[in-house]
Amino acid sequence: MRTVALVSMLLLLLPASGCLGGEDEEQCTFDGKGGGDECTVASSENSDVEVPPAPPVTPPATQDPNSTEQEPSNGSHNQSNSTVPGISFHIGSPNGTLSEMSGAFSKHVEVFGSHVIATSAVSDEDLLHASAVLAEYLDNDEDGIVDNGLIVEHLSSRSATLVMGATEADLEAAIDEIPESMHVRFDNGDIVVQALFGDETVNNNETQDRFDATLEEVLHLITHGGWAHAYPDVFGEVNGSLIGNLTDAARGGHFEEEEIDDCDGGGQCALPPGGNYPEDAWYTYDDDTCSYACMITEYVYWGLTSMLGAQAQRCSEIEHEWRPCTFAALNETDPELVTLLTNPEFNLPKVLPDGDYAPVTSTSSSNDEVVDNGATDPATYDPCAVETDRDVGPWEGNKSLNILADGHALGADAWQPFEFCKSWDNGTGEAIPTMLIFVSTDCGHCWNHGTTISQWEIDYAGRMNIVMLAVNFETNEKFTADRDEVKGFQGKLSGSLCYQNSQSCADRPGDAHASLYLDDLNQSQMSAWQVTSTPTHIIIGHDGIVLWHQKQHRSDLGGDGETTQSAIERLIGPQTNT
């Protein structure tokens, strides 16, 4: 209680204006190395902050929304400078809802709202490979947009997590270190987990002379954590669902444990009597620890991967468990499964992941000519596909990085996928600039900034959008927000605690924020945009050109000290209610 009282007193000492005045705006700083996480004026003297490039002498020109001309392309668009997929595969530490696992698992990557965590013994190559395979399963056409938003939403809502150890023993040791509270959440289904070992992972830098178990374990996570909940009547891992009935047909009958304790090993579990399958069965898994739900999970894995060609070279190796190892054999033996897995309603994977996730959202031609993108006809014009000879990056004058993240609208129940470039000019001339604001719900300056943000929403309505990116500081154990806290901070909800769990979110200064909040709790966008402190403000023009980056104007980094308010008034216009 004394700690809470002290923090409350410090809150009263912070300027009510949100510290948005003076030569430098006060921010909570982050250097990525464990230092400089306290709330102070951002300073290069107490953190190893990379000095940003100087801004252009004059504000960069933006394209006339009514112009029919496109920016020329020189064919040198560099995807590596962009976060087009919304996934930079930034390796951080488990945070937010997984923060209690950070002692045992030191590495974390977030992929479309799901998670991959690993022990320190797991190589970065294996971790990134698993992350790429997860991304490929969810965005199978690699256009930077998830193929089935409902499935991804259910995975995200259950904090679906692939847990990796270098070996089985390494993973078991890590699991033993996890607090009991996390095990309770696993048992309750609050967090869905699936295990993968580094010694069964075949990343793209290794010789492809053995089967990559990543294809199996990642798919298991997606099907039992996503498919089964998004479409319970179809993919529910229970007796009577469509996939349950197909599993029964493949196994030659319905075999289910009477209670889950029957699957502790050595018992009947979900095996047929005596463990002997009927001769006409083509799916004959004999693991006496695999429950009926597990049998369904395995059945889906065998069916989909056989359909996509993963098992064609392993027919003799797997025939004791699975017979239709090719698409042709599966289509002949189990045509109903093929029909289900190819049903366009569900938009399930059509291509086997290869661990090389390279989403492309811009159109290019082999002779480097400007692609006809429908001119400015809003029916066909895609702002995400406009080519440019500008560098793609976070700095002023750059073509903006794209952002793909889950977003939460005020009052909404669920988080929904968001793609930033969709808000850029589409030929109608109706697009307006956007200000990105990176905030932490545990940062005192962000807390007090709530009033200013509320005022901006009023004063610049119709002239400037505001998009909030909620981040954590991975090296500070007090900055561990989860999505519920972000929603509480956004909506001023009484059931959530903010500011390092010391204040009710309902007490945040200002009104509830109507602006969209994006989940960047793994700091992938924070890293891509070179943000090292919160709150940080970046203004993007209606055409997707970066107009102003606060870091480039910090006087301690050689900038001119221009404040955010001054920049808004210069680029957007004066406040309406000043």
N, C-alpha and C positions, 0 to 999 in steps of 0.2 A: 504493500500500500504506500510505503514511503516513496518508492520509486515512481509510482503513478502520480503521486502528489507533486513530486519534483518536476516531472515532465509537464504536468498541467501548469505549474508555475512558469516554466520556460515558455510555454505556449503564449501566456499572457504577455511575456516580454518581447515576443516577436512582433514586428510592425504589422498592424492590421491591414496595411495596404498590400501585403504579400511581397514586400521587399522589392517592388518594381520601380525603384527610383535611384538616383545617384549615378555615378559614372559607370559602375558595374552593378548588374542586378544580382541579388544574392541567390545562391543555388546550393543544393546538396551536391557535393562533388564525388566523383567515382573515378579511380584510376585503374581499376581492373587488377590491382595487385594487393589488395587488402588495406590500402591506406587511403586517406582523404575521403572517407565515407561519411564523416560527420557533417552536419549542416553548417557550412561556412561560406563566405564569399569565395567563389571559384577562383583559384589562383594557381598559376604555373609554378609558384615557389614551393608549394607543398604537395605537388603531384606531378607525375611525368606526363603532362598533357602534350600531345603532339600539336605543334603550331599549325593552324590551318592556313591554306593559301589566302593571300590578300584578295578581297572582293574586287570585282571590276571597278574601274574608275567611275563609270556611270552604271545605273541599274540596267541589267540585261534586257534587251528588247524582247517583247513577247509577240507571238504571231497574232495578227488581226483575226478574230474569230469569224469575220465575215469574208475573209479572203479565200479564194479558191486555190491559192498556191500552197503547195506543201514544201516543207523544208527539204532541200536536196540531200541525197544520200551519196556517200562515197564508198559505201559497202564496208565500212570499217567499224560498224557497231560492235562493241565489245561486250558480250554477255557477261564476262567475268567481272565487269565493273558494276553490274546491276544486281539487285535483289529481285529480279523479275518473278521468280517462283515464290517469293515470300519466305524462302527457307535458305538461310545462309549457312546452315549446318554449323552454327556457332557452338563450340563445345564449352559449356559452362558447368555449374554445379547444380544439383537438384534444388529447386526452390519452390515457393508457393506451397501447393498441396503435397509436394514430395520433399519438402525441406527436412523433415525428420529422417530421411534416408541418406542425407548428405554425408553422415559419418561413415557409412559403409560403402556408399557409391559416390565417387568423387567426380564423375563425368555425366553430363546430361546434354541431350539434344532434343529440341522440340520440333515435331513434324506435323503441321496442320492440326495442332491442338492435342496430339498424342505425344508420347514421350519415349525416349530410349535412354536408359541410364546404365552406367557400367562402373565396375570397380577400377581401381588404378592399374590393375594388372592387364586389363583389356587394352589392346593397341588402339590408337586413334583410327587406324585404317579399318579395323573391324567394326568399330563403333559407327564410323561414317558410312561404311558399306551397309550396315543394317538400317541406318537412317534413310539411305538412298532407296533401298528396296521397299521400305515402308512408304516413302513418297511415291514410288512408281506404282505400287498397288492402288494407292488412293487417287493419284493423278496419272492414270495409265496412258493417256494420250499425250502426256507431258506438255500440256498447253498452259501450265501454271495455275489451273483451276481444278479443284477436286471434282471427280466424276459424279459422285453421289453425295450431296451435302448432308442428307439425312443420316447416312451411315457415319460420316465424319463427325456430325453433331453428337451422335450417341457415343462414339469413341471418346470424344473430348469431355462429355459430361461425366464419364466414368473414369477420367484421367487414365485412359488406356496406356499401359506402360510395358515396354519390353525391357526386362532386366537381364543384364549381361555379366557373366563372370568369365575369366580366362579359361577356367575349367569348371567341372561340376563341383569339385571340392572348394574352389575359390568362391563360387556363387553361394554354396551352402554356408561357408564361413561368414560371408557378407550378410546373408539372410538372418543369421543368428545375432548379428549386431543391431538389427532394426528394432526400434522400440515396440513394445507390445501393442501400443495404440495403433501402429500401422498394420500389424497383423489383424487386429479387429476390423479395420477398414477393408482389408483384403477379404476377410471372411464374410463381411456384410455385403460385399460387392460394390462398395463405394469406389474402389480402385480395382480395375481389371488388369491382371499381370500375366505375362508369358515369359518363360525363360529361354535364353539362348547362350550357348557357350562359345567362347572365342576359338576353341580348338575344333569346333565343327562348322565354323564360319570360313567361307572361301572368298576373300575380298579380291578385287580386280588386280591386285599386285601379286597374287599368288598363282601358282600353276593350277589350272582347272582340271585336275586329275581325280577329283572326288566330288561327291554331291554336296552342294551348298545348303546346309540346314537352315540358313536364313530364309530361304523361300518357303519353308514349312512353318517355322515358328512365328514369323511375322504374319503370315496368312492366318494362323490360328488366332492370334491376337485380334485381327480385324474381323474374323467371322464370328467368334463367340463374344467379342466385345462390341461389335458394331452391327453386322448383318442380323444377328439373332434378336437384337433389341429394336432395330429399325423396322423389321418386318417379322414380328413374332409368329404370325400364322403361316408364314412361308419358310423362314429360316430359323424359327425358334428351336432351341435344342431340347425339345420335349416331345413326349409321345403324342402323336396326333397332328403335329405340324406337317406341312408338305414335305420338308426335307427329312423329317422323322420317318414318314411313310416310305420315302425313297430309300432311306438307310435300311429300314426293315426288309425291303424287297431285295436289296443288294446282299444282305446278310442271311437271307433265307428264312426270316421270321423275326418276331419281336422278342428281344432278350434284354431285360432291364433289371437292375439291382432292386431289391426290396427296400433297402436303405443304404445311405452312402457309406456307412461303416463296413458294408460288405466289400468295399473296394480298397481296403487297406492293404491288400496283398494276400495271396494264398486262399482267397475265397472265390465264390462264384462270380461276384460283381455283375457285369453286363454280358457275360459269355453265355453261349448256349449250354444246355445240360451236358455235363461231362467235358465241356470245352470243345466239343466236336460240331463244326458247322455242317449244314446240309451240303451235299455234293454240288447242287446247282448254285450255291452262293459264290459270288465273285469278289466279295469284300469280307475277309476272314481275319480281322485283327484279333490277336489272342492275348492281349495284355490284361491281366486280372486286376489291374489298378485303374483301368479306364472305364469310367462310368458311362451310362447311356448317352449323356450329353457329350462326353468326350468322344464316344464312338461317332456321333454325328459330326463333330468338329473334324475328325480324321477323315471321314467319308468325303466331306466337302473338299478338304485338301487334296485327296487322291484324285477326285473328279476334275477339279479345276486345273491342277498342274498337269494331269494327263492330257486334258483338252488343249493346253497351251504348249505341250511338247516337252515338258521337263522330265518325263519318265520314260521316254522312248528308248533310251539307251540302257535302261535298268530293268527291263522286263523280267529277266530270269532272276535278278537279285530280289525283286519285290513280289514275285508271284505267290509266295506263301501267304501274303497279306492282301494283295491287290492284283487282279488279272488284266482288266482292260487298260493297258499301259500307254496306248496311243489314242489319238483323237478318233481314228477310224474304228478301233476296237471298242472305244467307249460309246460311240454313236450307235454301234450295232448292239452292244450289250445293255446299255443303260441310256436309251434315247431320251427318256423323260428328264434325266439329269442334264443332258446337253441342252434340251429345250429350256429348262429353267435357268441355267447359267448363262445362256445367250439371250434371255428375255430383255429387250431394250428398256423395259420399265425400270430395271435395276441398274443398268449401265455398269456391269461388273467388268473386271479386267479381261482384256482380249489379247494382251501381249505379255509374255513372261518377263518379269523384271530381270535386268542384267547388272544392277548395281551402279548404273551410270545414269543418274537422273539429270537430264539436261533440258529443262522446259524452254520452249520457244513461244513467245507471244507476239513477236514482230515478224512481218513478212519480208522476205528478201528474194531477189532474183539473181540468177547466175551471172548476168552481165552487169550487175550493180546499177541497173536502171531503177528509177523511182517506181514503186509498185502502184498501180491504179487502185486506190483504196476507196473508190466510190466518190471521189472528189469530196464535196461537202454535203452530199445527200445523207441526212440523218438516218435513213433506213438502211444504208449500207456502210456508212463511214464508221470506222472503228478507231478510236483514239489510241488504243493500245498497240495498234499495228503501224502507226506512223513512223517512218524512218527519219533519222536525223543525222547530220554530220557533227552535232555537238557530242561531247563526252557525256556518258551516262554516269551520274554520280551525285553526291550530296551537296556540292558547293554551288555558290551563286554562279549563274550562267550555264550550269550543267542541265542536261535533260534529267528530270527527276528520276530517281530510283522508283521502281514500282513497289507497292506494298501489297502483299497478300497475307491476310491475317484474319482471325476470327474477331468479329465486332459485336458490341452489345449496344443496342438502342435503348434509351431510357424507357423503362416500364416493360420491356420485352422479357419473355421467359427464357428464351434460348439465345445463344451466340450464333451468329450467322457469318459465313465467309464473306470477306470484303476484298475488293481489288481496287486499289487507288486509281489506276489509270482510267477506269471507267468513268471517273468524275471529270476528266479533262474534256476539252471542247470536242464535240462530236459533229460539228458542222452546223449546229443550230444557232450558235452565238450566245447560248444561254449559260454556258459554264462561267463560274466565278472563281477567284483565287481561293486557296485553302491554306490555313495555318495549321501546321502540325505542332502539337505540344507534347513533349515527353515529360511525364510526371511519375512520381512514386507516391503511392498512398501512405507511405511511412515517412515521407519527407516533410519537415515542418514548413519549409518555404512553399511546397506544393499545396499543403493544407491551407495556408493563408492565401494562396493564389486563387482559391476557389471563388472569392468575391469578384476578382478582376475578370476571371473567365466568364462568370455569369453576366457581368456588365458588357463584355465584348459580344456575347451572344445576342444581347438586346441591341447594342449600338451598331453592330455590323451585320445584322440579319439581312439576308438578300444581297450583301456585298462581299461577304467572306465566310466560307465554311470553316468550321473548327473540327479537327479530328484529334482526339486525345490518344496517346500511346502510353499505356500503363506498364511500367518496368519495375524490376527488382534490382538491387545491387547484390550480385552473387557472392561478394566477399564480406557482406555485412549480415550477420545472423539476425539482426533486428529488422531487416528489409526483406520480409518473406510473405508478401501479399499473395493471395490466391484470387481466383475469379470472383468468389463471393465478396471479398473485401473490395475489389474493384467496383463491383455493382453497388456495394454500399456507399463507396466514396462518390460515385456518379450520382446516385439517386438520393443521397443523404438518408440512408435506411437505418433504422434504430437497432436492427438485429445484428449488425456487423460492427467490428472494431477496426479502427484505422489508427494511423500514427503510432506504429509499433505496438499495437494492441492496447493503447493507453486511453483512447478516446472513442466514444461512440461516433460512427460515421455520420449520424444524424446531426452532430454538432459542428460539422465542417462549415467554415464561413461560406457565405454565398448561398445561392439557390441550387436546387437539383440541376444538373447539367443536361441540356437537351442534345448536346453534341455526342457523336458516336465515340465510344471508347473501344480501342483495339487491345488485344492481348499481346503484349510483348514482354511477358514476365521472364522469358528466357533471354532477353536482351539482344535478340538477333537483329532487329531493326535499329536498336540503339547503337549497336556496333557498326552496322552498315552506314548509318547516317553520321558516324563520328561524334556521337553525343557522349559527353563525359560528365554531365551534371544535369540536375533537374531543379526547377523546370527549364527546359530548353525549347525555344520557338524557332520554327522554320516556315517561311512563307513561300508557297508554290503558286505560280501564275495559272491562269485558266487553261493555258496550253501545255502545262506540265513542265515549265521551265522554273528552276529554282531562282527566286527573286531575292531572298534574304535568309542568311543563316546566322543565328545569334553568335555562334562561336567565332565567326570571322570578324566580329565587331567588338570582342572583348578586349579592353585596353591592356590587360595583363598579358595578352597574347599578341600584342602589336596592332590591335584594331583601333577603330576610332571612338569606341565607347558608345555608339548609338544604341539607345534603349529600344526594347520591343515596341513600346507605345509610339515612339517617334517613327520607327520604321513603318508601322501600320498606317499612321497618318500620312506619311510620305507616299506610300505605295497604294493604299486603299482609299484613304480620305479621312477627314476628321470624325471624331465621335459625334453621335447625334444628340447625346444627352449630357454634354459637358457644360 
